[in-house]
Amino acid sequence: MNFKNLAKAIGPGILFASSAIGVSHLVQSTRAGADYGVIMILFIFMANLFKYPFFEFGPRYAIATKQSLLIGYKNLSKYVLYIYYIFTIATMFIITAAVSFVTIGLAENLFQTGMELKLFSLILAIGKYKTLDTLTKLIGFILVVSTIGAFLIAYFKFDFVPDETKLNSIELFKLSSISFILSLMGWMPSTIDVAAWNSEWTLERIKQTNYKPTLKEAMFDFRFGYIISAVMAFVFLGMGYIALFNSKEPLSNNSVAFANQLINVYAAYLGKWSYFIIAVSAFTTMFSTTIIVIDGFARIFDKSTQVVFDVDQTHLKRFYQFMCFAIPLGSLFIIFFYIAEMKTLVDLSTKISFLMAPFFAIVNFMTILSKDVPEEYKPGKFLIILSIFGLFYLVGFSLVYIYLSFFQ
């Protein structure tokens, strides 16, 4: 691969990683390590492995057809597109509220000021993709360096011995534990409908650079971002395990209290000098996720509205900018008036996404194998086999959740 051309292709995969490294990592992975220990490595590994093909199909379809995955949904069946559209409307405010709730708490903890989510949307409304792409790469670098640095210091500086009493008390098969595992995997590394976002980011990157990457270059970009996301999930779990597993104080469900508790426990364990590193790490994680989630929902809702109602983009010229303000405002309304606790918000969002995951996985699988995609762009045998295992994984865990919810 030519390095100069590869540099032009890099971008959408980083956006995916930054969108993924958010609530699922900072909150859920940290909580998994703090409450259950290293056994949760298995479930994080399963989620990252078996969901992988369905995310890759987004940029793969965009490179193969020069079109959004939404067009693939429409070509497959207009009803698939309608379901996606309705699902987006139903979840975009509550999911944005979930990530925003954590971000506001971290911002308040770090800056001691009431940071408004409207400021995040202003960045997108003015700068669009170029600003998003540049800002995300900068934030992503700070995030990876500060988080991995803190984890390595904790790992090598201290001889951690887990509390044997807590280890022996862990019960993975009780209702509350299974419910948490499902919530953890619901957004790990992200929700499968995000594959359509990645197809849009891929097309935007092509417009920005005026260069269409080869399939190999596009897959390198996506896989690079995906690997970063997976590694960071394990790092956050490790941080939660080392710093919080032996703590007698349970993690708070309030966003500001959670942020303060998390950062102070780490600082007390590693030393006061580390407070700023951990605070920046946590905040940049959620800040980048919030920006990208707003952009992703605004962009995909803009595009899906065009496709569903068969209207030209000129008729919706400022719809993207409008949604960049409407989504944060709607999310703040939910946070301030309906759901007071972070855990309730996060669990509800992740479970809705997890239950819809099998549907979107099947649709993505059918779309990438459709006649729209030239043979040379279709996935190979290994990816097809992994997809089939992934479908069994998603359907199986969804049935477990339904059974526990309605029959237990």
Sequence and secondary structure as in RCSB ss.txt:
>XXXX:A:sequence
MNFKNLAKAIGPGILFASSAIGVSHLVQSTRAGADYGVIMILFIFMANLFKYPFFEFGPRYAIATKQSLLIGYKN
LSKYVLYIYYIFTIATMFIITAAVSFVTIGLAENLFQTGMELKLFSLILAIGKYKTLDTLTKLIGFILVVSTIGA
FLIAYFKFDFVPDETKLNSIELFKLSSISFILSLMGWMPSTIDVAAWNSEWTLERIKQTNYKPTLKEAMFDFRFG
YIISAVMAFVFLGMGYIALFNSKEPLSNNSVAFANQLINVYAAYLGKWSYFIIAVSAFTTMFSTTIIVIDGFARI
FDKSTQVVFDVDQTHLKRFYQFMCFAIPLGSLFIIFFYIAEMKTLVDLSTKISFLMAPFFAIVNFMTILSKDVPE
EYKPGKFLIILSIFGLFYLVGFSLVYIYLSFFQ
>XXXX:A:secstr
  HHHHHHH SHHHHHHHHHSSIIIIIIIHHHHHHHGGGHHHHHHHHHHHHHHHHHHHHHHHHHHSS HHHHHHH
H HHHHHHHHHHHHHHHHHHHHHHHHHHHHHHHHHH S   THHHHHHHHHHHHHHHHHHHHHHHHHHHHHHHHH
HHHHHHH      HHHHHH  TTSHHHHHHHHHHHHTSS  TTHHHHHHHHHHHHHHHHT    HHHHHHHHHHH
HHHHHHHHHHHHHHHHHHHTT SS   SSHHHHHHHHHHHHHHHH GGGHHHHHHHHHHHHHHHHHHHHHHHHHH
HHHHHHHHHT  GGGGTTHHHHHHHHHHHHHHHHHHHT   HHHHHHHHHHHHHHHHHHHHHHHHHHHTSTTS G
GGS  HHHHHHHHHHHHHHHHHHHHHHHHHHH 
